[in-house]
């Protein structure tokens, strides 16, 4: 294992470009407490309480994956922490971005579709997911693991994160900024960033809509509402 991890770190790239961040969002602002409160005063109290518990951040689109780390672990139980490809979720946060816009879509459709199947497997209707995409500047020396030959299947394994968890931990211990790697869901590339200080200049890029009937093997992606940009068969992502 140690030999393989070291081999993956032989190539570095002085990276200075944008990465694409794809997150859940809503196109039209909504009042999250209107169904829980009976008056405007109660809504304001709920909003104040929610704001008081929120972790402050000057740049939340960059820092959110790092803020929920061991520095503030007393506020969060380990059992509630979500693992990702390059972190087991207990030791450090990882910020994920994509090189290509479509790659960000394939990656996020996989996770969204898995949520739909867990939550609404028999719901025979379209469920809508709204997404917001950002360009985020990255200036960092990154490990370039996009062309690693026989080790590529271990980076893109769709069933096990064991190897990539070890790689992420190794990079963190070596104080690396992060890495570029092949996507596990398509032919594109993703970035896993370990150092939030290497990210800056967040800018809006696009808004998307995902539509999926959980009983059917199809997700449509729209840049303009009701106008299909392209579609994906989720079964090909697992």
DAWO-V5788 format. One record per pair of residues at least 6 apart in sequence whose ideal C-beta (glycine too) atoms are under 7 Angstrom apart, sorted by the first residue. I is the first residue (numbers start at 1). GAP is how many residues later the second one is. Records with the same first field share a line. If there is no record, write none. Layout:
I=GAP + GAP
This chain:
1=165
4=147
5=161 + 162 + 165
7=144
8=135 + 137 + 140 + 143 + 159
9=134
11=133
12=129 + 130 + 131 + 132
13=129 + 131 + 167
14=127
15=123 + 125 + 127
16=123
17=121
18=117 + 118 + 119
19=78 + 79 + 117 + 119 + 172
20=77 + 78 + 81 + 84 + 113 + 115 + 185
21=40 + 76 + 112 + 113 + 115
22=82 + 83 + 86 + 109 + 111
23=108 + 109
24=105 + 107
25=105 + 106 + 107
26=104
27=103 + 180
31=12
33=10 + 13 + 14
34=9
36=10
37=6 + 9
55=12
57=6 + 7 + 10
59=143
61=73 + 75 + 141
62=33 + 74 + 134 + 137 + 140
63=133
65=28 + 29 + 30
66=27 + 29 + 130
68=8 + 25
69=23 + 24
70=21
78=12
81=8 + 9
82=7
83=6 + 78
84=10
85=76 + 79
86=8 + 78 + 81 + 82 + 106
87=6 + 7 + 78 + 81
88=77
91=78
92=80 + 102
94=74 + 98 + 99 + 100
95=98 + 101 + 104
96=94 + 96
97=39 + 93 + 94 + 96
98=6 + 9 + 90 + 92
99=89 + 90 + 92
100=88
101=32
102=84 + 86
103=80 + 83 + 85 + 86 + 87
104=29
105=103 + 116
106=77 + 79 + 80 + 126 + 131
107=76 + 78 + 83
108=23
109=101 + 110 + 123 + 125 + 128
110=75 + 127
112=17 + 98
113=99 + 106 + 121
116=11 + 96 + 98
117=97
120=7 + 94
121=93
122=93
123=91
124=89 + 91
125=88
126=85 + 86 + 87
127=85 + 87
128=81 + 83
129=81
130=79
131=76 + 77 + 79
132=75
133=72 + 73 + 75
134=68 + 69 + 70 + 71
135=68 + 70
136=63 + 66
137=62 + 63 + 64
138=53 + 55 + 60 + 61
139=59
140=37 + 38 + 55 + 58
141=36
142=35 + 36 + 37 + 38 + 49
143=28 + 33 + 36
144=36
145=10 + 34 + 35 + 36
146=34 + 35 + 36 + 43
152=30
154=9
155=9 + 26 + 27
156=26 + 28
157=6
158=26 + 80
168=24
171=8 + 23
172=22
176=18
177=16 + 17 + 18 + 21
178=13 + 14 + 15 + 16 + 17
179=13
180=9 + 11
181=8 + 9 + 11
182=7
183=6 + 7
185=52
193=6
206=17
208=13 + 14 + 15
209=13 + 16
210=9 + 11
211=8 + 9
212=7
217=16 + 17 + 18
218=13 + 15
219=12 + 13 + 15
220=8 + 11
221=8 + 9 + 10
222=6 + 7
223=6
